[in-house]
Amino acid sequence: MNTTSCVSLLQLSRTGFRLCASKAPHCRASASSLPTVTYTCLSHISPHSPVPCRRSYCSNVKVRSYLHYMKRKIIPSPSPPYSHVCQVGDPVLRASAAAVDPAAVTGPEIQKVINTMVKVMRKLDCVGLSAPQIGVPLRIMALEYPKRMLEESSTASREVRGLSVQPLRIFVNPQLRVLDGRTVLFQEACESISGYSATVPRYLSVEVSGLNEKGEAVTWQASDWTARIVQHEMDHLDGVLYIDRMDSKTFININWHEHNQ
């Protein structure tokens, strides 16, 4: 893919995907105290209940408020790369992301995508994020496990999950190789399915290779929790969400207990 193709994909994400993008602000993968979920809320709507509307003759299409209408008259709708995380239902999360032309990695368009990913990831306290999650269908992922997060996690959580501080790493056109085929089960969540969690099996050790933000070839071996983050973000690049791999019986609303208070 040449530079023009990459720019075209970004332009496509600004138009075709924008119409279906959720306005929900929040995939982060994080681990703190037990029980911890990987964060690499949808309101409950019964399929048998009609969508409430103010007029008896209105359809099930949500009508924007006048205030929202006037806001969009002054400030246009945002376009990718978004400063928020796309929510499940947005087609960009189910598409296979396109490879980036290596010559375009250091160009302004790709650098803008990378910088936005890092900003969103840190704003939401994520430890992993992919370009499709901010509305850009390109094969780019970022991960970082800061010291602050490790200090906030319990000793038991660190030992069981194999948590460790990881500096910011960017991978463009990443490729994954499994080093240890054994799998381990832990709760995992995603900011693109905000508010929910489930048990997901992941390989114990993997190797990821690709280009960094400078367009240089890099290879990195990850194990334990960081290997889980890598696999979670790699899935995003192929249009796969953790709910496709989860044990459905473990799927929960993370804040379920608050509804009983």
N, C-alpha and C positions, 0 to 999 in steps of 0.2 A: 504494500500500500504506500503510495507517495504522500507528500505533504498535503496536496490538494484533497486527497481522499480523506485524510484525517480531519481536515477542516470541514469537509462535506458532512462527515458523521456528526461533528459537533453541531453543525447547522441543523441537521436532521433532528438531533435530540432537542434542539430549541423549538422545533415546530411540531413535528408529529407526536413526540412523546409528551410534550408539555400539556396537551389537552387532557391527558388521563392522569397526570401527576397528582398525588394526594397533597392536600395542604397540611397534613399532619407533620409537625416539626421534627419528629424523631425518626449501621449494625455495629452495635458495638460489642466487643468481646472483652469482658472484664472478669476478674476474680477477686473477691475480698474475703469475707468471713463465711463460714459454713452455715447454711448451704449457699453456695455461690453459683451464679450462672454466668455464661459467656454472653456478653452484650455486643461480639464482633461485633394511647389506649383506644382500642376500637370499642365503640359503644355496642352494647348487645342489641341486635335487631333480629327479631324472630322472623323466619321466612314466611310465616303464616300471618304476620301482622302487616297491615298497610302502613306505608310511610305517612306520618301525620302531616296534614297540610291545613292552611288557614281557610281555604275555600273548598266547598264541597265539589266544585267542578274542576279543581286543579289536578294535575297528573302527579305521578310519583317522582317527577324531576325536581330536584332541589332548586328553589328560587333564591337567587342572591338578594341580600338585603339592600336597601337603597344606599345605606352608608358604604357597603362594600362596593356597590356599583360606582358611586362617586369617587371612592378611593382609587379604583382601577382607571377612572377617567383621568386622574391626575398622575398616579403612579402605575405604569403598566405591570402586568403579571411578570414574575421573575422567569428567567430562562436559564438553562444549564450553562455552566456548572452551578447547581443550586447551593445555597448556604444552609440548606436543610437536607434531611435524608428522605428519599422517596419511600413510599409505603407500598406494601404488597397490594397488587392490583394494577400498579403502574407497569405497563408492558416492558419498560426498560429493564426491569428486574427479572424478566423471564426470557430475554433474548440472549443469544450467545454474543458476547462482546467481540469486537473486531480488533485485530492486531494493529499496533502502532508502527508506522514507518520509522525505523531507527534514526533516520536522518531528521525526523521531526521532533524527537524527544526534547532537544534543547530549544526548540522554537517557542514563541510566545503562547500559542494556543495550548500546547501540552503542558507547558510550565504553569499556566493559569489553572489548568485542571488539577495538577499535583498540589499547588499551593492551596487551592480551595479544599481539597481532600484533607490536607493536614490541619487546616483551620477548623473545619467541621469536626474532625476526629477529636481534636483537643477541646473544642467547645463542649462537646457532648460527653467527654471523658471516655471515648472509645479507645480500644486498643487495636482496632483493625477497621479498615474501610476500603471499599472498592469504588472505582469510577462510576459504574452503573448506579450506585446508591445515591450519587449526586446528579443523576440524570444523563451521564455521558457513557455511551455504549462502547467504551474502549477498554483494552486489557491492561489496566493499571490498578495496583493495590498498594496499600500502605499499612504498616503496623508499628506499634510502639507500646512498650510496657514501662511507664515511668517509675522511678524510685518511690514516689509518693503513693502510688497504688499498692506497691508491694508492702510498704510500711503500714498501710491501712488494713491489710489482710491479716488474718490470724495465723499463728504458727502452724496450726493443724492444716489449714487450707494451703499454706505454702508447701508443706511436706506432701500432702496427698496429691495435689495437682502439679507439683513440680514448677512452681512459679519462680520467675527470675526477671530481673530488670533487663529490658531490651531497648537499645537506642532506636531512633526513628529509622525505618528502612522502607525504601520505595522500590517496587519491582514493576517494570514495564515488560509486557509480553512474557510473564512468568511461566515456567514449566515446572511441574511437580514430579518428583520421583519418590516412591515409598521406600524407606530404609528398613523399617520394622513393621511387618504386616500384622502384628498383634493389635487389637483394638481395645480401647478403654471407654467406659460410659461415664459421662458427666452431663449435668444440666447445661444447656446452652440457650442463648437468646439472641435477638437481633433487633437493632433499631429500626429495621424496615418492617418488623412485625412487632411494633412497640408494645410493651406491657405483658408479653407472654414468654414462656420458657418450656423446654422439653429436654428429655434425655436423648443424647445423640452419640453414636459410636464414632470414634476417630482413631486413625493410626497413631501409634506411639512416637514414631520418628519419620521425618520426611526431609527431602532436600529440594530446595527451590532455587531456580536459576533464571536469570533474565538480565535486563538492563536497569541501572539505577537512574536517578534523576539527572545525572550528567551524561547519560548515554553510554556508560561504561558497563562491560559485562561483569556480573557478580553471581556468586553461588553461595548459598548459606544452608547449613544443616540445622534443623530445629527439632526439638523433642518436647515431650510432655505438653504443657499448656500452650507454649508458643507454636508447637506443631498443630495444635487444634485451631489456633487463630489463622495460621496459614491455610489450612484446609477449608476453613469457613469462608475465607475471602476468595480462595480459588474457585469455590463453588459459585460464588456470585458472578464470576466472569463467564460461567457456562450457563447462567440462568437458573441455577439450582439454589433453593433455600433450605435452611435446616429442617423445615417441616417436611421436606421430601425424604429425609433420612431418619427422622425421629421415631421413637416409640410413641405411638399416638396416645397410649394410655397415660403417659407422663406429661402430656400437654396441659399446662396450667396458666392461669392468669397470675402473674407474679404477686399482685397485690390482693389476692383473693380474700385473705383474712380481714382486710380493712372493710370489706363489704359487710362483715358480720359485727362490726363494732357499733 
